[in-house]
């Protein structure tokens, strides 16, 4: 329960009373927009609001001490030492000042009072006329009961996480990666490049079980094995063992893997605690309508923390592409555009020297067609997997095959398909599928 002063509540009650049904204020009123969160979605939303002509105050409030930065390079180029900190930043320091955006970093938002139009932060109260929640997601962690809080157990989500991991990545050290998703596999690839002994443990029947087709997962598995990574599938973790720090990972089949460090890559959870405390509707994240508005009309949400209507159900996407696209769409709707957000999912991942690009979602696919080399795709010219439901193209996964990705993306974004028989024919020129 918040304990805002009666003076603050009275100060903002008039704003609540004058709010239009659409969530905006009448012409002539000053509109103060506060964005909670300071990641990719927050930065994109603030920039879009200014680009669309919002002239009044914008305040961006973030938990981390750093200004908004790119997350994808953290587990790749930054971890390898190939990208300096300044290149991670989404905007230069002067950009925020030049665009009259107040950026408050290292200042967690602790509570929201929708009635008073005020958020509580560790640095004090912050008022708003419109509030946007761009809170992102937090990494899942193994329970402390099985050793998940031992020193030497890492996650790879934030700049602080990576900075804490880098000193441990010495050649010859033994790393166990728990979780065979994109983040875990990217970290495994980087660690192997740095000379570590790497084992990936996936509890499911195969790596990339929720996020890639079986043929593409096979190509990625072969790539990792060819580079010296041990991949263990279909086996869970029962305990992390050690005293001063983690020293072994105990598996459900009875094996014990000696290690010097562990990276836990078992997914993320949307940040919903603030929304829950404010009484907002939740549904696999902060539930928003097609415009991006929450159950409280003056509060909006975008990015990894938000679920939105799509194809008769609800969807939540964890990707940079969605964070940017949804944040910009919500900014436009805050400004009165009134346009439903229709996601066009796209993703990418770097695995060693191979680039995986994905467009669309394979959910509901009943046919997968592999084009290109079944083994060694990273070195042999690339491969792609085309997923169909009947004759409708749902998803294209392209490994070192940018032409297949671009053709697939254009088709899916346009709501078009490709003839499955033509896709399956190795003699088909990929560009001809656009005709």
C-alpha positions in Angstrom: 0.0 0.0 0.0 1.3 3.4 -1.0 1.3 6.3 1.5 1.2 9.4 -0.7 0.6 12.7 1.0 -2.9 14.2 0.6 -1.3 17.2 -1.1 0.1 15.1 -3.9 -3.1 13.2 -4.3 -5.1 16.5 -4.5 -2.5 18.0 -6.9 -3.1 15.2 -9.5 -6.8 14.5 -9.0 -7.8 17.2 -11.4 -5.7 15.5 -14.2 -7.6 12.2 -13.6 -11.0 13.9 -13.7 -10.2 15.7 -17.0 -9.0 12.5 -18.8 -10.8 11.7 -22.1 -12.1 8.2 -22.7 -9.2 7.6 -25.1 -6.6 8.2 -22.4 -5.4 11.6 -23.8 -6.0 15.1 -22.5 -8.0 17.9 -24.1 -6.1 20.3 -26.4 -4.3 23.0 -24.6 -3.3 20.9 -21.5 0.3 20.1 -20.8 0.8 16.3 -20.9 3.5 14.8 -18.8 4.6 11.3 -20.0 6.5 9.1 -17.6 8.2 5.9 -18.9 9.0 3.3 -16.3 11.9 1.2 -17.5 15.0 2.3 -19.5 15.7 -0.4 -22.0 15.2 -0.8 -25.8 11.4 -0.3 -25.6 11.7 2.8 -23.4 14.3 4.4 -25.6 12.3 3.7 -28.8 9.1 5.1 -27.2 10.7 8.3 -26.0 12.3 8.9 -29.4 9.0 8.2 -31.2 7.0 10.5 -29.0 9.4 13.4 -29.8 9.4 12.5 -33.5 5.6 12.6 -33.5 5.6 16.1 -32.1 5.1 15.7 -28.3 6.4 18.9 -26.9 5.8 18.4 -23.2 7.8 16.7 -20.5 9.0 13.1 -21.0 10.7 11.3 -18.0 12.4 7.9 -18.4 13.2 6.1 -15.2 15.4 3.0 -15.1 16.6 0.6 -12.4 20.2 0.2 -13.8 22.9 2.9 -13.4 23.6 2.8 -17.1 21.7 4.7 -19.7 19.6 2.6 -22.1 21.9 0.1 -24.0 21.7 -2.8 -26.4 21.2 -6.2 -24.8 21.9 -8.5 -27.8 25.7 -7.7 -27.9 26.1 -8.5 -24.2 26.3 -12.2 -24.7 28.2 -11.8 -28.0 30.6 -9.0 -29.0 30.7 -7.3 -25.5 31.4 -10.6 -23.8 34.2 -11.3 -26.3 35.7 -7.9 -25.7 35.0 -6.8 -29.3 32.6 -4.0 -28.4 33.4 -1.2 -26.0 30.9 0.1 -23.5 30.2 3.3 -25.4 29.1 1.4 -28.5 26.5 -0.4 -26.4 24.7 2.8 -25.6 21.5 3.3 -27.7 21.9 7.1 -27.5 24.7 9.4 -26.7 24.5 11.4 -23.5 23.9 14.6 -25.4 20.9 13.1 -27.2 18.7 13.0 -24.1 19.4 16.6 -23.2 19.0 17.8 -26.8 15.6 16.1 -27.0 14.5 17.5 -23.5 14.0 14.0 -22.1 14.8 13.6 -18.4 16.7 10.3 -17.9 16.8 9.0 -14.3 19.0 6.0 -14.0 19.7 3.9 -11.0 16.3 4.8 -9.7 14.0 1.8 -9.4 10.2 2.4 -9.5 8.8 0.8 -6.4 5.1 1.4 -6.7 2.3 3.0 -8.8 -0.8 4.9 -7.6 -3.1 5.0 -10.6 -5.6 7.2 -8.7 -3.1 9.9 -7.9 -1.2 9.5 -11.2 2.0 9.1 -9.2 4.8 6.6 -9.2 7.0 6.0 -6.2 10.8 5.6 -6.8 13.8 5.2 -4.6 14.5 8.8 -5.4 11.1 10.2 -4.5 7.7 10.7 -6.2 7.2 11.2 -9.9 3.9 12.4 -11.3 2.4 11.5 -14.7 -0.5 12.3 -16.9 0.4 9.2 -19.1 2.5 6.3 -17.8 4.1 3.7 -20.0 5.5 0.5 -18.5 8.5 -0.7 -20.5 9.8 -2.9 -17.7 11.2 -5.8 -19.7 11.8 -9.3 -18.2 14.0 -10.8 -15.5 16.0 -14.1 -15.9 14.8 -17.2 -14.3 17.1 -18.5 -11.6 17.6 -21.9 -10.1 16.2 -22.3 -6.6 18.6 -21.7 -3.7 17.5 -25.1 -2.3 19.5 -26.8 -5.0 22.4 -24.4 -5.0 21.2 -21.8 -7.4 22.6 -19.0 -5.3 26.2 -20.4 -5.0 29.0 -18.1 -6.0 30.1 -18.8 -9.6 26.5 -19.2 -10.8 25.7 -16.6 -13.4 22.8 -15.3 -15.5 23.3 -13.2 -18.7 20.7 -10.5 -18.9 22.1 -7.1 -17.8 25.4 -5.2 -18.2 26.2 -5.9 -14.5 25.6 -9.7 -15.2 28.1 -9.7 -18.0 30.7 -7.5 -16.2 30.5 -10.0 -13.3 31.0 -12.9 -15.6 33.9 -11.7 -17.7 36.6 -12.2 -15.1 35.7 -15.9 -14.8 36.1 -16.7 -18.5 39.7 -17.9 -18.5 41.1 -20.5 -21.0 40.9 -24.0 -19.8 38.2 -23.3 -17.2 35.2 -25.7 -17.1 31.8 -24.1 -17.8 28.4 -25.8 -17.6 25.5 -23.9 -19.4 22.1 -24.9 -18.0 19.5 -24.4 -20.7 19.8 -24.9 -24.5 18.0 -21.8 -25.6 19.5 -18.9 -27.7 21.0 -17.1 -24.8 22.6 -20.2 -23.3 24.0 -21.3 -26.7 25.3 -17.8 -27.5 27.2 -17.8 -24.2 28.5 -21.3 -24.8 29.8 -20.3 -28.2 31.6 -17.2 -26.8 33.1 -19.2 -23.9 34.3 -21.9 -26.4 36.0 -19.1 -28.5 37.7 -17.9 -25.3 39.1 -21.4 -24.7 36.9 -22.7 -22.0 35.7 -26.3 -21.8 31.9 -26.1 -22.3 29.0 -28.4 -21.6 25.4 -27.5 -22.4 22.7 -29.3 -20.4 19.1 -29.1 -21.8 16.3 -30.8 -19.8 14.0 -31.0 -22.8 14.4 -33.6 -25.5 16.4 -31.2 -27.7 18.0 -27.8 -27.6 15.9 -24.8 -28.9 12.8 -26.9 -28.2 10.4 -23.9 -27.8 12.0 -21.5 -30.3 13.3 -23.4 -33.4 12.2 -26.2 -35.6 13.8 -29.7 -35.1 15.8 -29.5 -38.4 17.3 -26.1 -37.4 18.0 -27.2 -33.9 19.9 -30.1 -35.4 22.0 -27.8 -37.5 22.8 -25.7 -34.5 23.6 -28.7 -32.4 26.0 -30.0 -35.1 27.7 -26.6 -35.2 28.3 -26.6 -31.5 29.6 -30.1 -31.4 31.9 -29.5 -34.3 33.4 -26.6 -32.3 34.0 -28.8 -29.2 30.9 -28.1 -27.1 29.4 -31.1 -25.3 25.7 -31.1 -25.7 23.6 -33.1 -23.2 19.8 -33.3 -24.0 16.9 -34.8 -22.2 18.6 -34.7 -18.8 17.7 -32.3 -15.9 19.7 -30.7 -13.2 19.0 -31.9 -9.6 21.7 -29.9 -7.7 24.6 -27.5 -7.9 27.3 -28.6 -5.5 30.1 -26.7 -3.9 31.1 -24.8 -0.8 33.0 -21.5 -1.4 31.7 -21.6 -5.0 30.0 -23.9 -7.5 32.2 -27.0 -8.2 29.8 -29.5 -9.8 26.4 -29.9 -11.5 24.5 -33.0 -10.5 22.3 -34.4 -13.3 19.0 -36.3 -13.0 20.7 -39.4 -14.6 23.2 -39.5 -11.7 26.2 -38.0 -13.4 28.2 -35.2 -11.9 29.8 -32.6 -14.1 32.8 -30.9 -12.5 32.9 -27.2 -13.2 34.4 -23.8 -12.3 31.4 -21.8 -13.2 27.8 -22.1 -14.3 25.6 -20.0 -16.6 21.9 -20.4 -16.1 20.0 -19.8 -19.3 16.6 -21.1 -18.6 14.5 -18.3 -19.8 13.0 -15.1 -18.5 9.8 -13.9 -16.7 8.0 -10.7 -17.6 8.3 -8.0 -15.0 4.8 -7.7 -13.6 5.1 -6.9 -9.9 4.6 -3.2 -10.3 1.5 -3.7 -12.4 0.1 -6.3 -10.0 0.6 -3.9 -7.1 -1.3 -1.3 -9.0 -4.2 -3.6 -9.7 -3.6 -3.9 -13.5 -4.8 -6.9 -15.4 -2.2 -9.6 -16.0 -2.2 -12.4 -18.6 1.3 -13.8 -19.3 2.6 -10.4 -18.7 0.9 -7.0 -18.4 -2.3 -7.4 -20.4 -2.9 -4.6 -22.9 -5.5 -4.0 -25.5 -4.8 -3.8 -29.3 -3.6 -0.2 -28.8 -1.3 -1.0 -26.0 -3.4 0.4 -23.2 -3.6 -1.5 -19.9 -6.8 -2.0 -17.8 -6.1 1.5 -16.4 -6.7 3.9 -19.3 -3.8 6.3 -18.4 -1.3 3.5 -18.3 0.2 1.8 -21.3 2.8 -1.0 -21.7 5.2 -2.3 -24.4 8.0 -4.8 -24.9 8.9 -8.0 -23.1 6.6 -7.2 -20.2 3.4 -6.8 -22.2 1.0 -9.3 -23.7 -1.3 -8.2 -26.5 -4.2 -9.5 -28.6 -3.2 -11.3 -31.8 -4.9 -13.9 -34.0 -7.8 -14.5 -31.6 -5.5 -15.1 -28.6 -2.8 -13.3 -26.7 0.9 -13.0 -27.5 4.0 -11.9 -25.7 7.2 -11.6 -27.6 10.7 -11.5 -26.2 12.8 -9.8 -28.9 14.4 -6.5 -29.7 12.3 -6.3 -32.9 9.1 -6.4 -30.9 10.4 -4.1 -28.2 11.0 -1.4 -30.8 8.0 -2.0 -33.0 5.5 -2.2 -30.2 7.0 0.8 -28.3 6.7 2.9 -31.4 3.2 1.8 -32.1 2.2 2.5 -28.5 3.8 6.0 -28.7 1.7 6.7 -31.8 -1.4 5.6 -30.0 -0.6 7.7 -27.0 -0.5 10.5 -29.5 -4.0 9.5 -30.8 -3.3 7.3 -33.8 -5.8 4.7 -32.8 -4.1 1.9 -34.8 -4.1 -1.7 -33.6 -0.6 -3.2 -33.1 0.0 -6.2 -35.4 3.2 -7.9 -34.6 5.5 -9.1 -37.4 7.9 -11.3 -35.4 11.6 -11.5 -36.4 14.6 -12.6 -34.4 18.3 -13.3 -34.8 21.1 -15.1 -33.0 24.8 -15.4 -33.5 26.3 -18.8 -32.9 30.0 -18.9 -33.4 30.5 -17.4 -36.9 27.0 -18.4 -38.0 24.0 -16.0 -38.1 20.6 -17.4 -37.5 17.7 -15.2 -38.7 14.0 -16.0 -38.2 10.9 -14.4 -39.5 7.4 -15.4 -38.4 6.3 -18.0 -35.8 6.2 -21.7 -36.4 3.3 -22.3 -33.9 0.8 -24.6 -35.6 3.1 -25.8 -38.3 2.5 -29.3 -39.7 5.3 -29.4 -42.3 8.9 -28.4 -42.2 11.0 -28.2 -45.4 14.8 -28.0 -45.1 16.7 -26.3 -47.9 20.4 -26.4 -48.2 23.0 -28.4 -46.4 21.9 -30.7 -43.6 25.3 -30.7 -41.9 28.0 -28.0 -41.6 25.6 -25.3 -42.7 27.7 -22.6 -41.2 30.6 -23.4 -43.5 28.8 -24.8 -46.5 26.8 -21.9 -47.9 23.8 -21.9 -45.5 20.5 -23.6 -45.0 16.9 -22.6 -44.3 13.8 -24.3 -42.8 10.4 -23.3 -44.1 7.5 -24.1 -41.8 3.9 -24.4 -43.2 0.4 -25.0 -41.9 -1.1 -26.7 -44.9 -0.1 -24.5 -47.7 0.3 -21.4 -45.6 3.8 -20.2 -44.8 4.3 -19.5 -41.1 8.0 -19.1 -40.5 11.4 -19.2 -42.2 14.6 -19.9 -40.2 17.8 -19.1 -42.2 21.3 -20.1 -41.0 23.9 -18.1 -43.0 21.3 -17.7 -45.7 20.2 -14.0 -45.8 18.5 -14.4 -49.2 16.1 -17.0 -47.8 15.5 -14.8 -44.8 14.6 -11.7 -46.8 12.4 -13.6 -49.2 10.6 -15.3 -46.3 10.2 -12.0 -44.4 8.7 -10.2 -47.4 6.2 -13.1 -48.0 5.1 -13.4 -44.4 4.9 -9.6 -43.8 2.7 -9.3 -46.9 0.5 -12.2 -45.8 1.6 -14.2 -48.8 2.8 -17.8 -49.0 5.1 -19.9 -51.2 4.4 -23.1 -53.0 5.7 -25.8 -50.7 6.6 -28.0 -53.6 8.7 -25.2 -55.1 10.4 -24.7 -51.7 11.2 -28.4 -51.4 12.7 -28.5 -54.9 16.5 -27.8 -54.6 16.5 -26.5 -58.2 14.1 -23.6 -57.3 15.7 -20.2 -57.3 14.8 -18.7 -53.9 14.0 -15.3 -55.4 11.4 -16.9 -57.7 9.3 -17.7 -54.7 8.3 -14.0 -54.6 6.5 -14.2 -57.9 
